[in-house]
């Protein structure tokens, strides 16, 4: 007869939504969504005045976090191309 696994307290998976992005090589900037394009593309105007074309990160798409015109967001930019970014956080 097969042995049964002991039933104890299971460790629960805890989500940490405060953690934005783990990558250190990305440049982060804050801004406001100034225009919404088709296909999940957004134009974000940074606090410094620069405009960046950005799309939602996969985690925001997975949890269906909606971003609309006028939302304050955090954008992660690649150091290789500063005109395209990824929206990693929407401020409340």
VMD Tcl script that builds the backbone (N, CA, C; Angstrom):
set m [mol new atoms 276]
animate dup $m
set s [atomselect $m all]
$s set {name element resname resid chain x y z} {
  {N N UNK 1 A 0.835 -1.172 0.000}
  {CA C UNK 1 A 0.000 0.000 0.000}
  {C C UNK 1 A 0.889 1.248 0.000}
  {N N UNK 2 A 0.499 2.238 -0.789}
  {CA C UNK 2 A 1.309 3.452 -0.926}
  {C C UNK 2 A 1.177 4.334 0.307}
  {N N UNK 3 A 2.292 4.963 0.654}
  {CA C UNK 3 A 2.270 5.866 1.806}
  {C C UNK 3 A 1.631 7.185 1.407}
  {N N UNK 4 A 0.930 7.760 2.349}
  {CA C UNK 4 A 0.319 9.056 2.113}
  {C C UNK 4 A 1.277 10.156 2.527}
  {N N UNK 5 A 1.176 11.229 1.837}
  {CA C UNK 5 A 1.992 12.391 2.154}
  {C C UNK 5 A 1.438 13.059 3.412}
  {N N UNK 6 A 2.290 13.501 4.333}
  {CA C UNK 6 A 1.771 14.151 5.538}
  {C C UNK 6 A 1.070 15.464 5.189}
  {N N UNK 7 A -0.065 15.682 5.833}
  {CA C UNK 7 A -0.847 16.882 5.583}
  {C C UNK 7 A -0.531 17.917 6.646}
  {N N UNK 8 A 0.214 18.906 6.292}
  {CA C UNK 8 A 0.530 19.987 7.212}
  {C C UNK 8 A 0.064 21.300 6.628}
  {N N UNK 9 A 0.541 22.364 7.200}
  {CA C UNK 9 A 0.197 23.668 6.656}
  {C C UNK 9 A 0.924 23.864 5.336}
  {N N UNK 10 A 0.197 24.264 4.345}
  {CA C UNK 10 A 0.796 24.526 3.046}
  {C C UNK 10 A 1.283 25.964 2.999}
  {N N UNK 11 A 2.396 26.139 2.323}
  {CA C UNK 11 A 2.882 27.496 2.134}
  {C C UNK 11 A 2.049 28.144 1.044}
  {N N UNK 12 A 1.554 29.320 1.338}
  {CA C UNK 12 A 0.732 30.032 0.375}
  {C C UNK 12 A 1.594 30.955 -0.453}
  {N N UNK 13 A 1.249 31.051 -1.698}
  {CA C UNK 13 A 1.953 31.951 -2.603}
  {C C UNK 13 A 1.466 33.367 -2.334}
  {N N UNK 14 A 2.384 34.257 -2.024}
  {CA C UNK 14 A 2.017 35.641 -1.758}
  {C C UNK 14 A 2.530 36.515 -2.890}
  {N N UNK 15 A 1.647 37.291 -3.434}
  {CA C UNK 15 A 2.029 38.200 -4.504}
  {C C UNK 15 A 2.516 39.506 -3.901}
  {N N UNK 16 A 3.570 40.017 -4.451}
  {CA C UNK 16 A 4.109 41.289 -4.005}
  {C C UNK 16 A 3.921 42.297 -5.130}
  {N N UNK 17 A 2.827 43.071 -5.053}
  {CA C UNK 17 A 2.538 44.030 -6.106}
  {C C UNK 17 A 3.345 45.311 -5.956}
  {N N UNK 18 A 3.998 45.504 -4.802}
  {CA C UNK 18 A 4.819 46.692 -4.607}
  {C C UNK 18 A 6.105 46.602 -5.424}
  {N N UNK 19 A 6.539 45.386 -5.726}
  {CA C UNK 19 A 7.764 45.193 -6.490}
  {C C UNK 19 A 7.451 45.462 -7.958}
  {N N UNK 20 A 8.056 46.486 -8.529}
  {CA C UNK 20 A 7.701 46.896 -9.882}
  {C C UNK 20 A 8.439 46.102 -10.947}
  {N N UNK 21 A 9.756 46.203 -10.948}
  {CA C UNK 21 A 10.534 45.560 -11.997}
  {C C UNK 21 A 11.871 45.148 -11.411}
  {N N UNK 22 A 12.296 43.929 -11.693}
  {CA C UNK 22 A 13.515 43.402 -11.090}
  {C C UNK 22 A 14.773 43.787 -11.859}
  {N N UNK 23 A 14.644 44.268 -13.051}
  {CA C UNK 23 A 15.818 44.513 -13.886}
  {C C UNK 23 A 16.498 45.812 -13.481}
  {N N UNK 24 A 17.808 45.729 -13.339}
  {CA C UNK 24 A 18.577 46.901 -12.946}
  {C C UNK 24 A 19.031 47.725 -14.141}
  {N N UNK 25 A 19.067 47.116 -15.331}
  {CA C UNK 25 A 19.593 47.837 -16.481}
  {C C UNK 25 A 18.573 48.773 -17.123}
  {N N UNK 26 A 17.319 48.725 -16.703}
  {CA C UNK 26 A 16.306 49.605 -17.263}
  {C C UNK 26 A 16.358 50.980 -16.615}
  {N N UNK 27 A 16.037 51.987 -17.403}
  {CA C UNK 27 A 15.928 53.358 -16.909}
  {C C UNK 27 A 14.451 53.618 -16.647}
  {N N UNK 28 A 14.117 54.018 -15.435}
  {CA C UNK 28 A 12.714 54.250 -15.093}
  {C C UNK 28 A 12.414 55.737 -15.102}
  {N N UNK 29 A 11.238 56.072 -15.635}
  {CA C UNK 29 A 10.784 57.452 -15.587}
  {C C UNK 29 A 9.289 57.473 -15.348}
  {N N UNK 30 A 8.829 58.548 -14.740}
  {CA C UNK 30 A 7.408 58.724 -14.451}
  {C C UNK 30 A 6.824 59.692 -15.464}
  {N N UNK 31 A 5.554 59.464 -15.796}
  {CA C UNK 31 A 4.908 60.335 -16.761}
  {C C UNK 31 A 3.408 60.129 -16.780}
  {N N UNK 32 A 2.772 60.781 -17.741}
  {CA C UNK 32 A 1.319 60.742 -17.899}
  {C C UNK 32 A 1.010 60.225 -19.297}
  {N N UNK 33 A 0.007 59.349 -19.402}
  {CA C UNK 33 A -0.414 58.828 -20.708}
  {C C UNK 33 A -1.089 59.966 -21.467}
  {N N UNK 34 A -0.503 60.349 -22.602}
  {CA C UNK 34 A -1.031 61.479 -23.357}
  {C C UNK 34 A -1.836 61.047 -24.577}
  {N N UNK 35 A -1.617 59.826 -25.050}
  {CA C UNK 35 A -2.364 59.341 -26.203}
  {C C UNK 35 A -2.414 57.823 -26.163}
  {N N UNK 36 A -3.541 57.265 -26.638}
  {CA C UNK 36 A -3.726 55.816 -26.672}
  {C C UNK 36 A -3.832 55.391 -28.130}
  {N N UNK 37 A -3.014 54.415 -28.515}
  {CA C UNK 37 A -3.015 53.890 -29.874}
  {C C UNK 37 A -3.583 52.475 -29.881}
  {N N UNK 38 A -3.828 51.961 -31.074}
  {CA C UNK 38 A -4.338 50.602 -31.214}
  {C C UNK 38 A -3.247 49.596 -30.875}
  {N N UNK 39 A -3.658 48.409 -30.489}
  {CA C UNK 39 A -2.715 47.330 -30.228}
  {C C UNK 39 A -1.994 47.439 -28.898}
  {N N UNK 40 A -2.568 48.157 -27.951}
  {CA C UNK 40 A -1.949 48.255 -26.630}
  {C C UNK 40 A -0.761 49.187 -26.561}
  {N N UNK 41 A -0.664 50.109 -27.507}
  {CA C UNK 41 A 0.425 51.087 -27.516}
  {C C UNK 41 A -0.060 52.389 -26.881}
  {N N UNK 42 A 0.845 53.056 -26.178}
  {CA C UNK 42 A 0.530 54.313 -25.518}
  {C C UNK 42 A 1.644 55.311 -25.782}
  {N N UNK 43 A 1.292 56.581 -25.774}
  {CA C UNK 43 A 2.302 57.634 -25.802}
  {C C UNK 43 A 2.319 58.262 -24.419}
  {N N UNK 44 A 3.484 58.258 -23.797}
  {CA C UNK 44 A 3.636 58.755 -22.436}
  {C C UNK 44 A 4.498 60.006 -22.484}
  {N N UNK 45 A 3.995 61.074 -21.865}
  {CA C UNK 45 A 4.775 62.298 -21.734}
  {C C UNK 45 A 5.431 62.281 -20.366}
  {N N UNK 46 A 6.752 62.265 -20.353}
  {CA C UNK 46 A 7.496 62.191 -19.097}
  {C C UNK 46 A 7.440 63.532 -18.376}
  {N N UNK 47 A 7.770 63.505 -17.087}
  {CA C UNK 47 A 7.797 64.731 -16.297}
  {C C UNK 47 A 8.836 65.710 -16.829}
  {N N UNK 48 A 9.869 65.196 -17.475}
  {CA C UNK 48 A 10.914 66.057 -18.040}
  {C C UNK 48 A 10.492 66.685 -19.367}
  {N N UNK 49 A 9.387 66.211 -19.952}
  {CA C UNK 49 A 8.891 66.775 -21.201}
  {C C UNK 49 A 9.065 65.874 -22.406}
  {N N UNK 50 A 9.864 64.833 -22.306}
  {CA C UNK 50 A 10.093 63.914 -23.425}
  {C C UNK 50 A 8.873 63.018 -23.623}
  {N N UNK 51 A 8.634 62.609 -24.870}
  {CA C UNK 51 A 7.543 61.679 -25.154}
  {C C UNK 51 A 8.130 60.333 -25.543}
  {N N UNK 52 A 7.481 59.277 -25.069}
  {CA C UNK 52 A 7.958 57.912 -25.268}
  {C C UNK 52 A 6.789 57.059 -25.719}
  {N N UNK 53 A 7.011 56.208 -26.712}
  {CA C UNK 53 A 6.007 55.223 -27.114}
  {C C UNK 53 A 6.193 54.002 -26.226}
  {N N UNK 54 A 5.125 53.542 -25.564}
  {CA C UNK 54 A 5.257 52.444 -24.599}
  {C C UNK 54 A 4.110 51.462 -24.766}
  {N N UNK 55 A 4.354 50.240 -24.292}
  {CA C UNK 55 A 3.314 49.217 -24.268}
  {C C UNK 55 A 3.253 48.626 -22.868}
  {N N UNK 56 A 2.181 47.901 -22.577}
  {CA C UNK 56 A 2.022 47.298 -21.256}
  {C C UNK 56 A 2.957 46.112 -21.093}
  {N N UNK 57 A 3.475 45.925 -19.886}
  {CA C UNK 57 A 4.298 44.748 -19.618}
  {C C UNK 57 A 3.380 43.528 -19.494}
  {N N UNK 58 A 3.954 42.358 -19.567}
  {CA C UNK 58 A 3.182 41.118 -19.566}
  {C C UNK 58 A 2.397 40.890 -18.295}
  {N N UNK 59 A 2.947 41.294 -17.161}
  {CA C UNK 59 A 2.252 41.090 -15.893}
  {C C UNK 59 A 0.999 41.963 -15.816}
  {N N UNK 60 A 1.069 43.183 -16.366}
  {CA C UNK 60 A -0.107 44.051 -16.363}
  {C C UNK 60 A -1.176 43.516 -17.313}
  {N N UNK 61 A -0.761 42.911 -18.424}
  {CA C UNK 61 A -1.730 42.284 -19.319}
  {C C UNK 61 A -2.345 41.056 -18.674}
  {N N UNK 62 A -1.534 40.287 -17.959}
  {CA C UNK 62 A -2.010 39.055 -17.326}
  {C C UNK 62 A -3.081 39.347 -16.285}
  {N N UNK 63 A -2.858 40.370 -15.467}
  {CA C UNK 63 A -3.817 40.706 -14.418}
  {C C UNK 63 A -4.842 41.736 -14.874}
  {N N UNK 64 A -4.859 42.043 -16.169}
  {CA C UNK 64 A -5.829 42.935 -16.806}
  {C C UNK 64 A -5.923 44.290 -16.114}
  {N N UNK 65 A -4.769 44.893 -15.899}
  {CA C UNK 65 A -4.726 46.234 -15.324}
  {C C UNK 65 A -4.941 47.222 -16.460}
  {N N UNK 66 A -5.977 48.018 -16.349}
  {CA C UNK 66 A -6.350 48.947 -17.410}
  {C C UNK 66 A -5.602 50.264 -17.254}
  {N N UNK 67 A -5.148 50.784 -18.363}
  {CA C UNK 67 A -4.493 52.089 -18.402}
  {C C UNK 67 A -5.272 52.944 -19.386}
  {N N UNK 68 A -5.690 54.128 -18.932}
  {CA C UNK 68 A -6.471 55.016 -19.787}
  {C C UNK 68 A -5.765 56.360 -19.906}
  {N N UNK 69 A -6.295 57.196 -20.745}
  {CA C UNK 69 A -5.734 58.514 -20.999}
  {C C UNK 69 A -5.699 59.331 -19.708}
  {N N UNK 70 A -4.553 59.902 -19.393}
  {CA C UNK 70 A -4.413 60.735 -18.203}
  {C C UNK 70 A -3.873 60.014 -16.985}
  {N N UNK 71 A -3.660 58.708 -17.053}
  {CA C UNK 71 A -3.114 57.953 -15.915}
  {C C UNK 71 A -1.634 58.266 -15.726}
  {N N UNK 72 A -1.203 58.313 -14.463}
  {CA C UNK 72 A 0.227 58.445 -14.153}
  {C C UNK 72 A 0.822 57.047 -14.139}
  {N N UNK 73 A 1.903 56.850 -14.869}
  {CA C UNK 73 A 2.518 55.535 -15.012}
  {C C UNK 73 A 4.027 55.637 -14.820}
  {N N UNK 74 A 4.638 54.478 -14.564}
  {CA C UNK 74 A 6.088 54.350 -14.537}
  {C C UNK 74 A 6.497 53.546 -15.760}
  {N N UNK 75 A 7.440 54.072 -16.516}
  {CA C UNK 75 A 7.885 53.443 -17.756}
  {C C UNK 75 A 9.331 53.001 -17.592}
  {N N UNK 76 A 9.625 51.768 -17.995}
  {CA C UNK 76 A 10.994 51.252 -17.991}
  {C C UNK 76 A 11.528 51.341 -19.415}
  {N N UNK 77 A 12.634 52.051 -19.573}
  {CA C UNK 77 A 13.250 52.232 -20.884}
  {C C UNK 77 A 14.503 51.392 -20.993}
  {N N UNK 78 A 14.749 50.883 -22.174}
  {CA C UNK 78 A 16.000 50.187 -22.436}
  {C C UNK 78 A 17.087 51.232 -22.671}
  {N N UNK 79 A 18.289 51.003 -22.163}
  {CA C UNK 79 A 19.354 51.981 -22.407}
  {C C UNK 79 A 19.791 52.034 -23.875}
  {N N UNK 80 A 19.379 51.059 -24.681}
  {CA C UNK 80 A 19.773 51.010 -26.082}
  {C C UNK 80 A 18.836 51.806 -26.985}
  {N N UNK 81 A 17.557 51.916 -26.600}
  {CA C UNK 81 A 16.587 52.663 -27.397}
  {C C UNK 81 A 15.698 53.447 -26.444}
  {N N UNK 82 A 15.913 54.742 -26.356}
  {CA C UNK 82 A 15.195 55.570 -25.389}
  {C C UNK 82 A 13.861 56.083 -25.910}
  {N N UNK 83 A 13.437 55.651 -27.093}
  {CA C UNK 83 A 12.153 56.097 -27.628}
  {C C UNK 83 A 11.043 55.087 -27.382}
  {N N UNK 84 A 11.389 53.854 -27.026}
  {CA C UNK 84 A 10.401 52.817 -26.760}
  {C C UNK 84 A 10.542 52.354 -25.320}
  {N N UNK 85 A 9.394 52.097 -24.682}
  {CA C UNK 85 A 9.439 51.665 -23.295}
  {C C UNK 85 A 8.357 50.660 -22.981}
  {N N UNK 86 A 8.308 50.299 -21.718}
  {CA C UNK 86 A 7.359 49.314 -21.232}
  {C C UNK 86 A 6.726 49.871 -19.957}
  {N N UNK 87 A 5.409 49.954 -19.910}
  {CA C UNK 87 A 4.717 50.458 -18.725}
  {C C UNK 87 A 4.732 49.350 -17.687}
  {N N UNK 88 A 5.381 49.607 -16.545}
  {CA C UNK 88 A 5.529 48.581 -15.522}
  {C C UNK 88 A 4.686 48.854 -14.287}
  {N N UNK 89 A 4.133 50.073 -14.151}
  {CA C UNK 89 A 3.350 50.379 -12.952}
  {C C UNK 89 A 2.388 51.514 -13.257}
  {N N UNK 90 A 1.145 51.386 -12.761}
  {CA C UNK 90 A 0.159 52.465 -12.876}
  {C C UNK 90 A -0.101 53.010 -11.490}
  {N N UNK 91 A 0.127 54.301 -11.291}
  {CA C UNK 91 A -0.103 54.917 -9.985}
  {C C UNK 91 A -1.594 55.000 -9.708}
  {N N UNK 92 A -1.921 54.951 -8.426}
  {CA C UNK 92 A -3.331 55.009 -8.034}
  {C C UNK 92 A -3.806 56.434 -7.901}
}
mol reanalyze $m
mol bondsrecalc $m
mol representation Tube
mol addrep $m
